[in-house]
Amino acid sequence: MTDHSIEGKTVLIAGGAKNLGGLIARDLAAKGVAAIAIHYNSDATKSAAEETVAAVESAGVDAHAFQGDLTSAAAVADLFERAKTAMGSVDIAINTTGMVIKKPVAEVTESDYDTIFAINSKAAFFFIQQAGQHLSDGGKLITIVTSLLAAYIGSYSVYAGSKAPVEHFTRAAAKEFGARGISVVAVAPGPMETPFFYGQEDAESAKYNQNAADLSKFTATGLTDPHDIVPLVRFLVGEGWWITGQTLLANGGYTTR
Ligand SMILES: NC(=O)c1ccc[n+]([C@@H]2O[C@H](COP(=O)([O-])OP(=O)(O)OC[C@H]3O[C@@H](n4cnc5c(N)ncnc54)[C@H](OP(=O)(O)O)[C@@H]3O)[C@@H](O)[C@H]2O)c1
């Protein structure tokens, strides 16, 4: 029987330097994983990656930072190679990368379309493909998507639209990798209290979202607190292994289906 505890496991987190990814890294370090490879993208995120490495190391866990723009299949393959070389294995792979564009359909440019699909769909696909090649038997694979997949809403056509394929990538990978005991899940937070959210919203739309979940009034800001996504991810990459092929909406009752 496969060991489903997270203790002693090796973890690769794409987008692991800050916000949700940084919190997941800190949490898994505190819960006893053996090593974490922390991916970051832009030069501006380097200091956050260094802070996360230091936080993980201070928990007594090996940490490695790797920079890369993951919008090419080669870059994703290189990240897995480097992580596996550094840690000796990759037992758990978590992809938190993404970008958002909020615009009416009429205003979306070809460049917007290509840029957002490159990270939200293409990078997500090749991350799943590389995880299938590199994960240990019994491994766990998570992609962060969005609760907007269950929304009937304007202005997020290319955001929700570019995250939507991940549901099908997840289903197919769960089927194909299941023979090796690998669980594959997409996690879909509601609008989260990070700069990623506020960058696209005005005061009115932010206020709407801060009151849109059934449980909004029980949180500090009304939005999904990324700290409330962390335990779900921790569960799924450990004892929650029986959940596979699914998209899980975690949003306090923001959208449902
Ligand atoms: N915040 C929300 O309201 C919300 C709600 C639901 C779902 N989500 C999803 O949750 C995930 C985490 O979001 P967050 O709020 O924690 O914000 P975040 O820290 O900005 O996460 C996005 C990450 O994607 C990375 N990234 C962007 N382009 C990349 C590229 N070309 N190659 C590699 N990495 C790239 C960013 O790195 P750099 O900054 O260094 O480029 C960043 O680490 C995202 O997938 C997002 O779609 C967010």
The ligand as a Gaussian input file, in Angstrom:
#p B3LYP/6-31G(d) Opt

LIG

0 1
 N       -6.120000      35.769000      -6.347000
 C       -7.292000      35.379000      -6.829000
 O       -8.290000      36.088000      -6.793000
 C       -7.423000      33.986000      -7.390000
 C       -8.682000      33.372000      -7.360000
 C       -8.816000      32.083000      -7.871000
 C       -7.720000      31.442000      -8.408000
 N       -6.505000      32.077000      -8.437000
 C       -5.382000      31.349000      -9.000000
 O       -4.519000      31.070000      -7.917000
 C       -3.177000      30.948000      -8.405000
 C       -2.249000      31.725000      -7.489000
 O       -2.609000      33.098000      -7.519000
 P       -2.163000      34.135000      -6.396000
 O       -3.361000      34.907000      -6.031000
 O       -1.372000      33.435000      -5.349000
 O       -1.250000      35.168000      -7.220000
 P        0.251000      35.124000      -7.739000
 O        1.183000      34.982000      -6.614000
 O        0.430000      36.310000      -8.603000
 O        0.310000      33.783000      -8.587000
 C        0.536000      33.727000      -9.953000
 C        1.898000      33.107000     -10.176000
 O        2.051000      32.774000     -11.553000
 C        3.383000      33.080000     -11.912000
 N        3.497000      33.255000     -13.349000
 C        2.879000      34.192000     -14.111000
 N        3.301000      34.089000     -15.388000
 C        4.200000      33.078000     -15.418000
 C        4.995000      32.509000     -16.442000
 N        4.950000      32.951000     -17.710000
 N        5.816000      31.475000     -16.129000
 C        5.857000      31.002000     -14.858000
 N        5.147000      31.521000     -13.839000
 C        4.318000      32.556000     -14.119000
 C        3.666000      34.347000     -11.146000
 O        5.038000      34.624000     -11.071000
 P        5.603000      36.128000     -11.340000
 O        4.715000      37.054000     -10.536000
 O        6.996000      36.071000     -10.879000
 O        5.442000      36.359000     -12.819000
 C        3.043000      34.033000      -9.800000
 O        3.947000      33.348000      -8.978000
 C       -3.212000      31.422000      -9.861000
 O       -3.189000      30.300000     -10.703000
 C       -4.553000      32.120000      -9.985000
 O       -5.084000      32.029000     -11.290000
 C       -6.327000      33.316000      -7.928000

